[in-house]
Amino acid sequence: MSAAAVSEHGASAAMSIGVGRGLYARRALAVAGFDFLSGLGCLAYARQLSARGKRPE
């Protein structure tokens, strides 16, 4: 798994926990959702590079 994907999914989880504990407003879930989708995009890109025989940096 790429470092960028881990970072994005970690940010998404942290933001979701913060909303659940009342630290952030519910609209911050939009940011968490964007981070999660960005992480999925990073994973898809890393998989595509892997299929071509190139290592993601």
MODELLER restraints for C-alpha pairs under 7 A, 6 or more apart:
rsr = mdl.restraints
at = mdl.atoms
rsr.add(forms.Gaussian(group=physical.xy_distance, feature=features.Distance(at['CA:1:A'], at['CA:43:A']), mean=6.82, stdev=0.5))
rsr.add(forms.Gaussian(group=physical.xy_distance, feature=features.Distance(at['CA:2:A'], at['CA:43:A']), mean=6.81, stdev=0.5))
rsr.add(forms.Gaussian(group=physical.xy_distance, feature=features.Distance(at['CA:2:A'], at['CA:46:A']), mean=6.77, stdev=0.5))
rsr.add(forms.Gaussian(group=physical.xy_distance, feature=features.Distance(at['CA:4:A'], at['CA:39:A']), mean=6.99, stdev=0.5))
rsr.add(forms.Gaussian(group=physical.xy_distance, feature=features.Distance(at['CA:4:A'], at['CA:42:A']), mean=6.55, stdev=0.5))
rsr.add(forms.Gaussian(group=physical.xy_distance, feature=features.Distance(at['CA:5:A'], at['CA:39:A']), mean=4.27, stdev=0.5))
rsr.add(forms.Gaussian(group=physical.xy_distance, feature=features.Distance(at['CA:5:A'], at['CA:40:A']), mean=6.88, stdev=0.5))
rsr.add(forms.Gaussian(group=physical.xy_distance, feature=features.Distance(at['CA:5:A'], at['CA:42:A']), mean=5.30, stdev=0.5))
rsr.add(forms.Gaussian(group=physical.xy_distance, feature=features.Distance(at['CA:5:A'], at['CA:43:A']), mean=6.01, stdev=0.5))
rsr.add(forms.Gaussian(group=physical.xy_distance, feature=features.Distance(at['CA:8:A'], at['CA:35:A']), mean=5.19, stdev=0.5))
rsr.add(forms.Gaussian(group=physical.xy_distance, feature=features.Distance(at['CA:8:A'], at['CA:36:A']), mean=6.14, stdev=0.5))
rsr.add(forms.Gaussian(group=physical.xy_distance, feature=features.Distance(at['CA:8:A'], at['CA:38:A']), mean=6.51, stdev=0.5))
rsr.add(forms.Gaussian(group=physical.xy_distance, feature=features.Distance(at['CA:8:A'], at['CA:39:A']), mean=4.91, stdev=0.5))
rsr.add(forms.Gaussian(group=physical.xy_distance, feature=features.Distance(at['CA:9:A'], at['CA:35:A']), mean=6.51, stdev=0.5))
rsr.add(forms.Gaussian(group=physical.xy_distance, feature=features.Distance(at['CA:9:A'], at['CA:36:A']), mean=5.35, stdev=0.5))
rsr.add(forms.Gaussian(group=physical.xy_distance, feature=features.Distance(at['CA:9:A'], at['CA:39:A']), mean=5.66, stdev=0.5))
rsr.add(forms.Gaussian(group=physical.xy_distance, feature=features.Distance(at['CA:11:A'], at['CA:35:A']), mean=6.61, stdev=0.5))
rsr.add(forms.Gaussian(group=physical.xy_distance, feature=features.Distance(at['CA:12:A'], at['CA:32:A']), mean=4.31, stdev=0.5))
rsr.add(forms.Gaussian(group=physical.xy_distance, feature=features.Distance(at['CA:12:A'], at['CA:33:A']), mean=6.71, stdev=0.5))
rsr.add(forms.Gaussian(group=physical.xy_distance, feature=features.Distance(at['CA:12:A'], at['CA:35:A']), mean=5.34, stdev=0.5))
rsr.add(forms.Gaussian(group=physical.xy_distance, feature=features.Distance(at['CA:12:A'], at['CA:36:A']), mean=5.51, stdev=0.5))
rsr.add(forms.Gaussian(group=physical.xy_distance, feature=features.Distance(at['CA:15:A'], at['CA:32:A']), mean=5.70, stdev=0.5))
rsr.add(forms.Gaussian(group=physical.xy_distance, feature=features.Distance(at['CA:16:A'], at['CA:29:A']), mean=6.42, stdev=0.5))
rsr.add(forms.Gaussian(group=physical.xy_distance, feature=features.Distance(at['CA:16:A'], at['CA:32:A']), mean=6.31, stdev=0.5))
rsr.add(forms.Gaussian(group=physical.xy_distance, feature=features.Distance(at['CA:18:A'], at['CA:24:A']), mean=5.86, stdev=0.5))
rsr.add(forms.Gaussian(group=physical.xy_distance, feature=features.Distance(at['CA:19:A'], at['CA:25:A']), mean=6.17, stdev=0.5))
rsr.add(forms.Gaussian(group=physical.xy_distance, feature=features.Distance(at['CA:19:A'], at['CA:26:A']), mean=6.11, stdev=0.5))
rsr.add(forms.Gaussian(group=physical.xy_distance, feature=features.Distance(at['CA:46:A'], at['CA:56:A']), mean=5.71, stdev=0.5))
rsr.add(forms.Gaussian(group=physical.xy_distance, feature=features.Distance(at['CA:49:A'], at['CA:55:A']), mean=6.31, stdev=0.5))
rsr.add(forms.Gaussian(group=physical.xy_distance, feature=features.Distance(at['CA:49:A'], at['CA:56:A']), mean=6.40, stdev=0.5))
